[in-house]
């Protein structure tokens, strides 16, 4: 006869409760800094990336990027999405 006693389990912490078995990519943009005080000043942001995706060589990295890099990314994303929509005949 099989034992029907209560299973003994360890207490579950938050990481165990929300851990996904699939790959993940976390991107955090923070810590804005203004560089320069007169003509030519600009803002930079710290970008932290954590992942377990095999395509990335580093599992964690941190870089600083200018605000203009984000403008470029937005512009390219919009251009790419419009190209996809217009090629299918819908806008």
PyMOL Python script that loads the backbone (N, CA, C, O; Angstrom):
from pymol import cmd

cmd.read_pdbstr("""\
ATOM      1  N   UNK A   1       0.847  -1.176   0.000  1.00  0.00           N
ATOM      2  CA  UNK A   1       0.000   0.000   0.000  1.00  0.00           C
ATOM      3  C   UNK A   1       0.890   1.236   0.000  1.00  0.00           C
ATOM      4  O   UNK A   1       1.869   1.303   0.743  1.00  0.00           O
ATOM      5  N   UNK A   2       0.551   2.205  -0.828  1.00  0.00           N
ATOM      6  CA  UNK A   2       1.341   3.431  -0.948  1.00  0.00           C
ATOM      7  C   UNK A   2       1.156   4.301   0.280  1.00  0.00           C
ATOM      8  O   UNK A   2       0.091   4.330   0.896  1.00  0.00           O
ATOM      9  N   UNK A   3       2.221   5.006   0.617  1.00  0.00           N
ATOM     10  CA  UNK A   3       2.164   5.930   1.752  1.00  0.00           C
ATOM     11  C   UNK A   3       1.370   7.158   1.350  1.00  0.00           C
ATOM     12  O   UNK A   3       1.682   7.780   0.334  1.00  0.00           O
ATOM     13  N   UNK A   4       0.364   7.521   2.107  1.00  0.00           N
ATOM     14  CA  UNK A   4      -0.464   8.687   1.799  1.00  0.00           C
ATOM     15  C   UNK A   4      -0.218   9.820   2.773  1.00  0.00           C
ATOM     16  O   UNK A   4      -1.042  10.726   2.898  1.00  0.00           O
ATOM     17  N   UNK A   5       0.920   9.777   3.470  1.00  0.00           N
ATOM     18  CA  UNK A   5       1.248  10.841   4.422  1.00  0.00           C
ATOM     19  C   UNK A   5       1.493  12.169   3.717  1.00  0.00           C
ATOM     20  O   UNK A   5       1.667  12.225   2.499  1.00  0.00           O
ATOM     21  N   UNK A   6       1.501  13.205   4.491  1.00  0.00           N
ATOM     22  CA  UNK A   6       1.696  14.545   3.955  1.00  0.00           C
ATOM     23  C   UNK A   6       3.116  14.684   3.403  1.00  0.00           C
ATOM     24  O   UNK A   6       4.081  14.220   4.010  1.00  0.00           O
ATOM     25  N   UNK A   7       3.222  15.324   2.252  1.00  0.00           N
ATOM     26  CA  UNK A   7       4.534  15.586   1.671  1.00  0.00           C
ATOM     27  C   UNK A   7       5.262  16.635   2.492  1.00  0.00           C
ATOM     28  O   UNK A   7       4.658  17.604   2.950  1.00  0.00           O
ATOM     29  N   UNK A   8       6.545  16.440   2.674  1.00  0.00           N
ATOM     30  CA  UNK A   8       7.356  17.419   3.388  1.00  0.00           C
ATOM     31  C   UNK A   8       8.040  18.296   2.346  1.00  0.00           C
ATOM     32  O   UNK A   8       8.814  17.804   1.524  1.00  0.00           O
ATOM     33  N   UNK A   9       7.757  19.575   2.381  1.00  0.00           N
ATOM     34  CA  UNK A   9       8.355  20.499   1.420  1.00  0.00           C
ATOM     35  C   UNK A   9       9.098  21.588   2.164  1.00  0.00           C
ATOM     36  O   UNK A   9       8.774  21.917   3.306  1.00  0.00           O
ATOM     37  N   UNK A  10      10.097  22.142   1.504  1.00  0.00           N
ATOM     38  CA  UNK A  10      10.824  23.266   2.103  1.00  0.00           C
ATOM     39  C   UNK A  10      10.029  24.548   1.886  1.00  0.00           C
ATOM     40  O   UNK A  10       9.272  24.635   0.920  1.00  0.00           O
ATOM     41  N   UNK A  11      10.178  25.539   2.749  1.00  0.00           N
ATOM     42  CA  UNK A  11       9.499  26.814   2.551  1.00  0.00           C
ATOM     43  C   UNK A  11       9.932  27.428   1.220  1.00  0.00           C
ATOM     44  O   UNK A  11      11.099  27.345   0.838  1.00  0.00           O
ATOM     45  N   UNK A  12       8.997  28.033   0.536  1.00  0.00           N
ATOM     46  CA  UNK A  12       9.271  28.594  -0.780  1.00  0.00           C
ATOM     47  C   UNK A  12       9.553  30.089  -0.657  1.00  0.00           C
ATOM     48  O   UNK A  12       8.751  30.839  -0.099  1.00  0.00           O
ATOM     49  N   UNK A  13      10.711  30.517  -1.189  1.00  0.00           N
ATOM     50  CA  UNK A  13      10.999  31.951  -1.194  1.00  0.00           C
ATOM     51  C   UNK A  13      10.477  32.566  -2.487  1.00  0.00           C
ATOM     52  O   UNK A  13       9.979  31.856  -3.361  1.00  0.00           O
ATOM     53  N   UNK A  14      10.592  33.891  -2.605  1.00  0.00           N
ATOM     54  CA  UNK A  14      10.049  34.585  -3.761  1.00  0.00           C
ATOM     55  C   UNK A  14      10.705  34.128  -5.066  1.00  0.00           C
ATOM     56  O   UNK A  14      10.028  33.964  -6.081  1.00  0.00           O
ATOM     57  N   UNK A  15      12.025  33.924  -5.035  1.00  0.00           N
ATOM     58  CA  UNK A  15      12.715  33.492  -6.248  1.00  0.00           C
ATOM     59  C   UNK A  15      12.184  32.142  -6.724  1.00  0.00           C
ATOM     60  O   UNK A  15      11.932  31.954  -7.914  1.00  0.00           O
ATOM     61  N   UNK A  16      12.014  31.208  -5.794  1.00  0.00           N
ATOM     62  CA  UNK A  16      11.488  29.896  -6.168  1.00  0.00           C
ATOM     63  C   UNK A  16      10.054  29.994  -6.683  1.00  0.00           C
ATOM     64  O   UNK A  16       9.681  29.293  -7.624  1.00  0.00           O
ATOM     65  N   UNK A  17       9.267  30.845  -6.080  1.00  0.00           N
ATOM     66  CA  UNK A  17       7.863  30.955  -6.458  1.00  0.00           C
ATOM     67  C   UNK A  17       7.675  31.526  -7.855  1.00  0.00           C
ATOM     68  O   UNK A  17       6.754  31.126  -8.567  1.00  0.00           O
ATOM     69  N   UNK A  18       8.542  32.462  -8.260  1.00  0.00           N
ATOM     70  CA  UNK A  18       8.375  33.128  -9.551  1.00  0.00           C
ATOM     71  C   UNK A  18       9.412  32.727 -10.577  1.00  0.00           C
ATOM     72  O   UNK A  18       9.444  33.308 -11.662  1.00  0.00           O
ATOM     73  N   UNK A  19      10.251  31.770 -10.283  1.00  0.00           N
ATOM     74  CA  UNK A  19      11.289  31.348 -11.201  1.00  0.00           C
ATOM     75  C   UNK A  19      10.663  30.662 -12.411  1.00  0.00           C
ATOM     76  O   UNK A  19       9.842  29.755 -12.271  1.00  0.00           O
ATOM     77  N   UNK A  20      11.058  31.100 -13.578  1.00  0.00           N
ATOM     78  CA  UNK A  20      10.579  30.493 -14.808  1.00  0.00           C
ATOM     79  C   UNK A  20      11.665  29.592 -15.373  1.00  0.00           C
ATOM     80  O   UNK A  20      12.852  29.897 -15.255  1.00  0.00           O
ATOM     81  N   UNK A  21      11.277  28.520 -15.965  1.00  0.00           N
ATOM     82  CA  UNK A  21      12.266  27.610 -16.531  1.00  0.00           C
ATOM     83  C   UNK A  21      12.748  28.074 -17.897  1.00  0.00           C
ATOM     84  O   UNK A  21      13.742  27.554 -18.404  1.00  0.00           O
ATOM     85  N   UNK A  22      12.074  29.032 -18.498  1.00  0.00           N
ATOM     86  CA  UNK A  22      12.487  29.522 -19.807  1.00  0.00           C
ATOM     87  C   UNK A  22      13.580  30.576 -19.661  1.00  0.00           C
ATOM     88  O   UNK A  22      13.877  31.030 -18.556  1.00  0.00           O
ATOM     89  N   UNK A  23      14.169  30.954 -20.782  1.00  0.00           N
ATOM     90  CA  UNK A  23      15.221  31.972 -20.785  1.00  0.00           C
ATOM     91  C   UNK A  23      14.655  33.328 -20.405  1.00  0.00           C
ATOM     92  O   UNK A  23      13.456  33.577 -20.534  1.00  0.00           O
ATOM     93  N   UNK A  24      15.542  34.205 -19.932  1.00  0.00           N
ATOM     94  CA  UNK A  24      15.095  35.533 -19.544  1.00  0.00           C
ATOM     95  C   UNK A  24      16.080  36.597 -20.025  1.00  0.00           C
ATOM     96  O   UNK A  24      17.257  36.319 -20.259  1.00  0.00           O
ATOM     97  N   UNK A  25      15.576  37.809 -20.166  1.00  0.00           N
ATOM     98  CA  UNK A  25      16.378  38.974 -20.511  1.00  0.00           C
ATOM     99  C   UNK A  25      15.825  40.141 -19.707  1.00  0.00           C
ATOM    100  O   UNK A  25      14.698  40.581 -19.936  1.00  0.00           O
ATOM    101  N   UNK A  26      16.616  40.640 -18.768  1.00  0.00           N
ATOM    102  CA  UNK A  26      16.212  41.787 -17.947  1.00  0.00           C
ATOM    103  C   UNK A  26      17.054  42.984 -18.348  1.00  0.00           C
ATOM    104  O   UNK A  26      18.279  42.891 -18.429  1.00  0.00           O
ATOM    105  N   UNK A  27      16.396  44.112 -18.601  1.00  0.00           N
ATOM    106  CA  UNK A  27      17.091  45.348 -18.959  1.00  0.00           C
ATOM    107  C   UNK A  27      16.606  46.436 -18.027  1.00  0.00           C
ATOM    108  O   UNK A  27      15.404  46.670 -17.901  1.00  0.00           O
ATOM    109  N   UNK A  28      17.552  47.102 -17.371  1.00  0.00           N
ATOM    110  CA  UNK A  28      17.229  48.170 -16.435  1.00  0.00           C
ATOM    111  C   UNK A  28      17.957  49.437 -16.885  1.00  0.00           C
ATOM    112  O   UNK A  28      19.178  49.430 -17.042  1.00  0.00           O
ATOM    113  N   UNK A  29      17.215  50.514 -17.091  1.00  0.00           N
ATOM    114  CA  UNK A  29      17.793  51.800 -17.471  1.00  0.00           C
ATOM    115  C   UNK A  29      17.625  52.729 -16.272  1.00  0.00           C
ATOM    116  O   UNK A  29      16.506  52.972 -15.821  1.00  0.00           O
ATOM    117  N   UNK A  30      18.753  53.255 -15.751  1.00  0.00           N
ATOM    118  CA  UNK A  30      18.686  54.070 -14.542  1.00  0.00           C
ATOM    119  C   UNK A  30      19.879  55.015 -14.456  1.00  0.00           C
ATOM    120  O   UNK A  30      20.699  55.100 -15.371  1.00  0.00           O
ATOM    121  N   UNK A  31      19.951  55.712 -13.346  1.00  0.00           N
ATOM    122  CA  UNK A  31      21.089  56.552 -12.998  1.00  0.00           C
ATOM    123  C   UNK A  31      21.445  57.579 -14.075  1.00  0.00           C
ATOM    124  O   UNK A  31      22.557  57.553 -14.601  1.00  0.00           O
ATOM    125  N   UNK A  32      20.514  58.488 -14.414  1.00  0.00           N
ATOM    126  CA  UNK A  32      20.835  59.500 -15.421  1.00  0.00           C
ATOM    127  C   UNK A  32      21.921  60.449 -14.918  1.00  0.00           C
ATOM    128  O   UNK A  32      21.961  60.785 -13.735  1.00  0.00           O
ATOM    129  N   UNK A  33      22.796  60.876 -15.821  1.00  0.00           N
ATOM    130  CA  UNK A  33      23.845  61.840 -15.485  1.00  0.00           C
ATOM    131  C   UNK A  33      23.954  62.856 -16.611  1.00  0.00           C
ATOM    132  O   UNK A  33      23.878  62.513 -17.791  1.00  0.00           O
ATOM    133  N   UNK A  34      24.134  64.103 -16.225  1.00  0.00           N
ATOM    134  CA  UNK A  34      24.339  65.158 -17.213  1.00  0.00           C
ATOM    135  C   UNK A  34      25.840  65.377 -17.345  1.00  0.00           C
ATOM    136  O   UNK A  34      26.538  65.535 -16.344  1.00  0.00           O
ATOM    137  N   UNK A  35      26.331  65.387 -18.562  1.00  0.00           N
ATOM    138  CA  UNK A  35      27.753  65.563 -18.837  1.00  0.00           C
ATOM    139  C   UNK A  35      27.944  66.924 -19.482  1.00  0.00           C
ATOM    140  O   UNK A  35      27.299  67.239 -20.481  1.00  0.00           O
ATOM    141  N   UNK A  36      28.834  67.733 -18.911  1.00  0.00           N
ATOM    142  CA  UNK A  36      29.077  69.080 -19.423  1.00  0.00           C
ATOM    143  C   UNK A  36      28.153  70.095 -18.775  1.00  0.00           C
ATOM    144  O   UNK A  36      27.115  69.734 -18.221  1.00  0.00           O
ATOM    145  N   UNK A  37      28.529  71.361 -18.845  1.00  0.00           N
ATOM    146  CA  UNK A  37      27.718  72.408 -18.223  1.00  0.00           C
ATOM    147  C   UNK A  37      27.363  73.522 -19.194  1.00  0.00           C
ATOM    148  O   UNK A  37      26.489  74.335 -18.894  1.00  0.00           O
ATOM    149  N   UNK A  38      28.006  73.582 -20.332  1.00  0.00           N
ATOM    150  CA  UNK A  38      27.706  74.641 -21.302  1.00  0.00           C
ATOM    151  C   UNK A  38      27.319  74.014 -22.630  1.00  0.00           C
ATOM    152  O   UNK A  38      26.716  72.941 -22.658  1.00  0.00           O
ATOM    153  N   UNK A  39      27.654  74.662 -23.711  1.00  0.00           N
ATOM    154  CA  UNK A  39      27.349  74.126 -25.035  1.00  0.00           C
ATOM    155  C   UNK A  39      27.905  72.719 -25.175  1.00  0.00           C
ATOM    156  O   UNK A  39      29.024  72.437 -24.745  1.00  0.00           O
ATOM    157  N   UNK A  40      27.141  71.865 -25.760  1.00  0.00           N
ATOM    158  CA  UNK A  40      27.589  70.503 -25.977  1.00  0.00           C
ATOM    159  C   UNK A  40      27.276  69.554 -24.835  1.00  0.00           C
ATOM    160  O   UNK A  40      27.750  68.418 -24.837  1.00  0.00           O
ATOM    161  N   UNK A  41      26.484  69.993 -23.850  1.00  0.00           N
ATOM    162  CA  UNK A  41      26.159  69.076 -22.749  1.00  0.00           C
ATOM    163  C   UNK A  41      25.172  68.010 -23.240  1.00  0.00           C
ATOM    164  O   UNK A  41      24.448  68.228 -24.212  1.00  0.00           O
ATOM    165  N   UNK A  42      25.149  66.872 -22.571  1.00  0.00           N
ATOM    166  CA  UNK A  42      24.252  65.778 -22.933  1.00  0.00           C
ATOM    167  C   UNK A  42      23.993  64.916 -21.714  1.00  0.00           C
ATOM    168  O   UNK A  42      24.686  65.028 -20.703  1.00  0.00           O
ATOM    169  N   UNK A  43      22.992  64.054 -21.816  1.00  0.00           N
ATOM    170  CA  UNK A  43      22.627  63.149 -20.725  1.00  0.00           C
ATOM    171  C   UNK A  43      23.024  61.725 -21.088  1.00  0.00           C
ATOM    172  O   UNK A  43      22.951  61.321 -22.248  1.00  0.00           O
ATOM    173  N   UNK A  44      23.446  60.971 -20.074  1.00  0.00           N
ATOM    174  CA  UNK A  44      23.730  59.548 -20.255  1.00  0.00           C
ATOM    175  C   UNK A  44      22.930  58.752 -19.230  1.00  0.00           C
ATOM    176  O   UNK A  44      22.515  59.275 -18.196  1.00  0.00           O
ATOM    177  N   UNK A  45      22.725  57.482 -19.542  1.00  0.00           N
ATOM    178  CA  UNK A  45      21.971  56.585 -18.676  1.00  0.00           C
ATOM    179  C   UNK A  45      22.733  55.276 -18.533  1.00  0.00           C
ATOM    180  O   UNK A  45      23.388  54.818 -19.470  1.00  0.00           O
ATOM    181  N   UNK A  46      22.640  54.685 -17.357  1.00  0.00           N
ATOM    182  CA  UNK A  46      23.253  53.382 -17.108  1.00  0.00           C
ATOM    183  C   UNK A  46      22.282  52.293 -17.548  1.00  0.00           C
ATOM    184  O   UNK A  46      21.104  52.325 -17.193  1.00  0.00           O
ATOM    185  N   UNK A  47      22.772  51.340 -18.312  1.00  0.00           N
ATOM    186  CA  UNK A  47      21.956  50.225 -18.786  1.00  0.00           C
ATOM    187  C   UNK A  47      22.558  48.935 -18.249  1.00  0.00           C
ATOM    188  O   UNK A  47      23.707  48.603 -18.539  1.00  0.00           O
ATOM    189  N   UNK A  48      21.769  48.214 -17.465  1.00  0.00           N
ATOM    190  CA  UNK A  48      22.199  46.921 -16.910  1.00  0.00           C
ATOM    191  C   UNK A  48      21.406  45.817 -17.586  1.00  0.00           C
ATOM    192  O   UNK A  48      20.184  45.899 -17.710  1.00  0.00           O
ATOM    193  N   UNK A  49      22.111  44.790 -18.018  1.00  0.00           N
ATOM    194  CA  UNK A  49      21.478  43.655 -18.681  1.00  0.00           C
ATOM    195  C   UNK A  49      21.843  42.384 -17.929  1.00  0.00           C
ATOM    196  O   UNK A  49      23.004  42.145 -17.600  1.00  0.00           O
ATOM    197  N   UNK A  50      20.822  41.578 -17.667  1.00  0.00           N
ATOM    198  CA  UNK A  50      21.014  40.241 -17.084  1.00  0.00           C
ATOM    199  C   UNK A  50      20.248  39.265 -17.954  1.00  0.00           C
ATOM    200  O   UNK A  50      19.108  39.526 -18.337  1.00  0.00           O
ATOM    201  N   UNK A  51      20.874  38.141 -18.266  1.00  0.00           N
ATOM    202  CA  UNK A  51      20.224  37.159 -19.121  1.00  0.00           C
ATOM    203  C   UNK A  51      20.839  35.783 -18.939  1.00  0.00           C
ATOM    204  O   UNK A  51      21.942  35.636 -18.413  1.00  0.00           O
ATOM    205  N   UNK A  52      20.105  34.788 -19.385  1.00  0.00           N
ATOM    206  CA  UNK A  52      20.685  33.454 -19.505  1.00  0.00           C
ATOM    207  C   UNK A  52      20.527  32.949 -20.937  1.00  0.00           C
ATOM    208  O   UNK A  52      20.688  31.758 -21.203  1.00  0.00           O
ATOM    209  N   UNK A  53      20.212  33.861 -21.857  1.00  0.00           N
ATOM    210  CA  UNK A  53      20.097  33.492 -23.260  1.00  0.00           C
ATOM    211  C   UNK A  53      21.463  33.095 -23.806  1.00  0.00           C
ATOM    212  O   UNK A  53      22.432  33.829 -23.609  1.00  0.00           O
ATOM    213  N   UNK A  54      21.569  31.982 -24.471  1.00  0.00           N
ATOM    214  CA  UNK A  54      22.873  31.493 -24.928  1.00  0.00           C
ATOM    215  C   UNK A  54      23.541  32.374 -25.982  1.00  0.00           C
ATOM    216  O   UNK A  54      24.751  32.272 -26.184  1.00  0.00           O
ATOM    217  N   UNK A  55      22.787  33.226 -26.650  1.00  0.00           N
ATOM    218  CA  UNK A  55      23.365  34.082 -27.679  1.00  0.00           C
ATOM    219  C   UNK A  55      24.283  35.161 -27.094  1.00  0.00           C
ATOM    220  O   UNK A  55      25.145  35.685 -27.799  1.00  0.00           O
ATOM    221  N   UNK A  56      24.105  35.496 -25.810  1.00  0.00           N
ATOM    222  CA  UNK A  56      24.923  36.510 -25.152  1.00  0.00           C
ATOM    223  C   UNK A  56      26.169  35.873 -24.544  1.00  0.00           C
ATOM    224  O   UNK A  56      26.082  34.842 -23.878  1.00  0.00           O
ATOM    225  N   UNK A  57      27.328  36.490 -24.775  1.00  0.00           N
ATOM    226  CA  UNK A  57      28.572  35.985 -24.193  1.00  0.00           C
ATOM    227  C   UNK A  57      28.620  36.261 -22.698  1.00  0.00           C
ATOM    228  O   UNK A  57      29.039  35.410 -21.914  1.00  0.00           O
ATOM    229  N   UNK A  58      28.182  37.470 -22.305  1.00  0.00           N
ATOM    230  CA  UNK A  58      28.174  37.843 -20.888  1.00  0.00           C
ATOM    231  C   UNK A  58      26.776  37.657 -20.321  1.00  0.00           C
ATOM    232  O   UNK A  58      25.789  37.995 -20.975  1.00  0.00           O
ATOM    233  N   UNK A  59      26.687  37.129 -19.126  1.00  0.00           N
ATOM    234  CA  UNK A  59      25.391  36.935 -18.474  1.00  0.00           C
ATOM    235  C   UNK A  59      24.918  38.196 -17.768  1.00  0.00           C
ATOM    236  O   UNK A  59      23.720  38.374 -17.545  1.00  0.00           O
ATOM    237  N   UNK A  60      25.860  39.079 -17.413  1.00  0.00           N
ATOM    238  CA  UNK A  60      25.537  40.373 -16.812  1.00  0.00           C
ATOM    239  C   UNK A  60      26.488  41.410 -17.380  1.00  0.00           C
ATOM    240  O   UNK A  60      27.685  41.154 -17.514  1.00  0.00           O
ATOM    241  N   UNK A  61      25.960  42.581 -17.715  1.00  0.00           N
ATOM    242  CA  UNK A  61      26.821  43.665 -18.188  1.00  0.00           C
ATOM    243  C   UNK A  61      26.176  45.008 -17.877  1.00  0.00           C
ATOM    244  O   UNK A  61      24.960  45.106 -17.712  1.00  0.00           O
ATOM    245  N   UNK A  62      27.001  46.029 -17.802  1.00  0.00           N
ATOM    246  CA  UNK A  62      26.549  47.394 -17.543  1.00  0.00           C
ATOM    247  C   UNK A  62      27.303  48.338 -18.466  1.00  0.00           C
ATOM    248  O   UNK A  62      28.527  48.267 -18.575  1.00  0.00           O
ATOM    249  N   UNK A  63      26.563  49.229 -19.135  1.00  0.00           N
ATOM    250  CA  UNK A  63      27.164  50.243 -19.995  1.00  0.00           C
ATOM    251  C   UNK A  63      26.443  51.570 -19.769  1.00  0.00           C
ATOM    252  O   UNK A  63      25.357  51.600 -19.191  1.00  0.00           O
ATOM    253  N   UNK A  64      27.047  52.662 -20.222  1.00  0.00           N
ATOM    254  CA  UNK A  64      26.388  53.970 -20.211  1.00  0.00           C
ATOM    255  C   UNK A  64      26.149  54.376 -21.655  1.00  0.00           C
ATOM    256  O   UNK A  64      27.019  54.201 -22.508  1.00  0.00           O
ATOM    257  N   UNK A  65      24.974  54.915 -21.924  1.00  0.00           N
ATOM    258  CA  UNK A  65      24.634  55.361 -23.271  1.00  0.00           C
ATOM    259  C   UNK A  65      24.008  56.744 -23.215  1.00  0.00           C
ATOM    260  O   UNK A  65      23.344  57.113 -22.246  1.00  0.00           O
ATOM    261  N   UNK A  66      24.237  57.496 -24.282  1.00  0.00           N
ATOM    262  CA  UNK A  66      23.669  58.838 -24.396  1.00  0.00           C
ATOM    263  C   UNK A  66      22.178  58.760 -24.725  1.00  0.00           C
ATOM    264  O   UNK A  66      21.695  57.772 -25.278  1.00  0.00           O
ATOM    265  N   UNK A  67      21.472  59.821 -24.372  1.00  0.00           N
ATOM    266  CA  UNK A  67      20.049  59.899 -24.691  1.00  0.00           C
ATOM    267  C   UNK A  67      19.834  59.767 -26.193  1.00  0.00           C
ATOM    268  O   UNK A  67      18.854  59.159 -26.625  1.00  0.00           O
ATOM    269  N   UNK A  68      20.727  60.321 -26.984  1.00  0.00           N
ATOM    270  CA  UNK A  68      20.581  60.249 -28.451  1.00  0.00           C
ATOM    271  C   UNK A  68      20.575  58.809 -28.951  1.00  0.00           C
ATOM    272  O   UNK A  68      19.973  58.527 -29.987  1.00  0.00           O
ATOM    273  N   UNK A  69      21.225  57.894 -28.245  1.00  0.00           N
ATOM    274  CA  UNK A  69      21.176  56.482 -28.633  1.00  0.00           C
ATOM    275  C   UNK A  69      19.759  55.926 -28.503  1.00  0.00           C
ATOM    276  O   UNK A  69      19.337  55.094 -29.307  1.00  0.00           O
ATOM    277  N   UNK A  70      19.031  56.386 -27.495  1.00  0.00           N
ATOM    278  CA  UNK A  70      17.647  55.953 -27.324  1.00  0.00           C
ATOM    279  C   UNK A  70      16.768  56.542 -28.421  1.00  0.00           C
ATOM    280  O   UNK A  70      15.855  55.876 -28.909  1.00  0.00           O
ATOM    281  N   UNK A  71      17.040  57.799 -28.815  1.00  0.00           N
ATOM    282  CA  UNK A  71      16.290  58.406 -29.914  1.00  0.00           C
ATOM    283  C   UNK A  71      16.505  57.608 -31.200  1.00  0.00           C
ATOM    284  O   UNK A  71      15.564  57.377 -31.960  1.00  0.00           O
ATOM    285  N   UNK A  72      17.738  57.194 -31.434  1.00  0.00           N
ATOM    286  CA  UNK A  72      18.045  56.399 -32.620  1.00  0.00           C
ATOM    287  C   UNK A  72      17.278  55.072 -32.577  1.00  0.00           C
ATOM    288  O   UNK A  72      16.696  54.658 -33.580  1.00  0.00           O
ATOM    289  N   UNK A  73      17.279  54.414 -31.426  1.00  0.00           N
ATOM    290  CA  UNK A  73      16.587  53.141 -31.284  1.00  0.00           C
ATOM    291  C   UNK A  73      15.091  53.295 -31.565  1.00  0.00           C
ATOM    292  O   UNK A  73      14.497  52.471 -32.260  1.00  0.00           O
ATOM    293  N   UNK A  74      14.496  54.342 -31.029  1.00  0.00           N
ATOM    294  CA  UNK A  74      13.067  54.593 -31.274  1.00  0.00           C
ATOM    295  C   UNK A  74      12.810  54.828 -32.756  1.00  0.00           C
ATOM    296  O   UNK A  74      11.870  54.269 -33.322  1.00  0.00           O
ATOM    297  N   UNK A  75      13.635  55.646 -33.378  1.00  0.00           N
ATOM    298  CA  UNK A  75      13.482  55.946 -34.796  1.00  0.00           C
ATOM    299  C   UNK A  75      13.591  54.691 -35.654  1.00  0.00           C
ATOM    300  O   UNK A  75      12.783  54.480 -36.558  1.00  0.00           O
ATOM    301  N   UNK A  76      14.582  53.867 -35.371  1.00  0.00           N
ATOM    302  CA  UNK A  76      14.766  52.620 -36.123  1.00  0.00           C
ATOM    303  C   UNK A  76      13.604  51.666 -35.890  1.00  0.00           C
ATOM    304  O   UNK A  76      13.152  51.004 -36.824  1.00  0.00           O
ATOM    305  N   UNK A  77      13.119  51.585 -34.670  1.00  0.00           N
ATOM    306  CA  UNK A  77      11.987  50.700 -34.358  1.00  0.00           C
ATOM    307  C   UNK A  77      10.746  51.130 -35.116  1.00  0.00           C
ATOM    308  O   UNK A  77      10.020  50.302 -35.665  1.00  0.00           O
ATOM    309  N   UNK A  78      10.506  52.449 -35.140  1.00  0.00           N
ATOM    310  CA  UNK A  78       9.346  52.960 -35.878  1.00  0.00           C
ATOM    311  C   UNK A  78       9.496  52.701 -37.375  1.00  0.00           C
ATOM    312  O   UNK A  78       8.535  52.307 -38.036  1.00  0.00           O
ATOM    313  N   UNK A  79      10.684  52.917 -37.905  1.00  0.00           N
ATOM    314  CA  UNK A  79      10.926  52.703 -39.328  1.00  0.00           C
ATOM    315  C   UNK A  79      10.715  51.233 -39.690  1.00  0.00           C
ATOM    316  O   UNK A  79      10.076  50.922 -40.695  1.00  0.00           O
ATOM    317  N   UNK A  80      11.253  50.332 -38.867  1.00  0.00           N
ATOM    318  CA  UNK A  80      11.109  48.903 -39.122  1.00  0.00           C
ATOM    319  C   UNK A  80       9.647  48.460 -39.037  1.00  0.00           C
ATOM    320  O   UNK A  80       9.187  47.666 -39.857  1.00  0.00           O
ATOM    321  N   UNK A  81       8.920  48.973 -38.046  1.00  0.00           N
ATOM    322  CA  UNK A  81       7.526  48.546 -37.888  1.00  0.00           C
ATOM    323  C   UNK A  81       6.664  49.081 -39.029  1.00  0.00           C
ATOM    324  O   UNK A  81       5.756  48.387 -39.485  1.00  0.00           O
ATOM    325  N   UNK A  82       6.929  50.298 -39.499  1.00  0.00           N
ATOM    326  CA  UNK A  82       6.173  50.840 -40.639  1.00  0.00           C
ATOM    327  C   UNK A  82       6.467  50.044 -41.893  1.00  0.00           C
ATOM    328  O   UNK A  82       5.566  49.790 -42.693  1.00  0.00           O
ATOM    329  N   UNK A  83       7.716  49.648 -42.076  1.00  0.00           N
ATOM    330  CA  UNK A  83       8.083  48.847 -43.236  1.00  0.00           C
ATOM    331  C   UNK A  83       7.367  47.509 -43.252  1.00  0.00           C
ATOM    332  O   UNK A  83       6.949  47.037 -44.309  1.00  0.00           O
ATOM    333  N   UNK A  84       7.225  46.901 -42.098  1.00  0.00           N
ATOM    334  CA  UNK A  84       6.527  45.615 -42.020  1.00  0.00           C
ATOM    335  C   UNK A  84       5.043  45.778 -42.312  1.00  0.00           C
ATOM    336  O   UNK A  84       4.457  44.971 -43.033  1.00  0.00           O
ATOM    337  N   UNK A  85       4.430  46.827 -41.749  1.00  0.00           N
ATOM    338  CA  UNK A  85       3.003  47.027 -41.953  1.00  0.00           C
ATOM    339  C   UNK A  85       2.698  47.393 -43.388  1.00  0.00           C
ATOM    340  O   UNK A  85       1.736  46.885 -43.964  1.00  0.00           O
ATOM    341  N   UNK A  86       3.501  48.270 -43.978  1.00  0.00           N
ATOM    342  CA  UNK A  86       3.194  48.709 -45.339  1.00  0.00           C
ATOM    343  C   UNK A  86       3.411  47.581 -46.352  1.00  0.00           C
ATOM    344  O   UNK A  86       2.738  47.542 -47.381  1.00  0.00           O
ATOM    345  N   UNK A  87       4.337  46.670 -46.075  1.00  0.00           N
ATOM    346  CA  UNK A  87       4.567  45.571 -47.004  1.00  0.00           C
ATOM    347  C   UNK A  87       3.417  44.562 -46.995  1.00  0.00           C
ATOM    348  O   UNK A  87       3.240  43.816 -47.958  1.00  0.00           O
ATOM    349  N   UNK A  88       2.641  44.538 -45.922  1.00  0.00           N
ATOM    350  CA  UNK A  88       1.507  43.599 -45.865  1.00  0.00           C
ATOM    351  C   UNK A  88       0.223  44.223 -46.367  1.00  0.00           C
ATOM    352  O   UNK A  88      -0.808  43.555 -46.448  1.00  0.00           O
ATOM    353  N   UNK A  89       0.280  45.523 -46.710  1.00  0.00           N
ATOM    354  CA  UNK A  89      -0.906  46.184 -47.243  1.00  0.00           C
ATOM    355  C   UNK A  89      -1.781  46.833 -46.200  1.00  0.00           C
ATOM    356  O   UNK A  89      -2.830  47.373 -46.550  1.00  0.00           O
ATOM    357  N   UNK A  90      -1.396  46.807 -44.907  1.00  0.00           N
ATOM    358  CA  UNK A  90      -2.188  47.440 -43.857  1.00  0.00           C
ATOM    359  C   UNK A  90      -1.347  48.467 -43.145  1.00  0.00           C
ATOM    360  O   UNK A  90      -0.137  48.292 -42.995  1.00  0.00           O
ATOM    361  N   UNK A  91      -1.967  49.522 -42.711  1.00  0.00           N
ATOM    362  CA  UNK A  91      -1.253  50.543 -41.960  1.00  0.00           C
ATOM    363  C   UNK A  91      -1.982  50.870 -40.691  1.00  0.00           C
ATOM    364  O   UNK A  91      -1.530  51.716 -39.919  1.00  0.00           O
TER     365      UNK A  91
END
""", "prot")
cmd.dss("prot")
cmd.show_as("cartoon", "prot")
cmd.util.cbc("prot")
cmd.orient("prot")
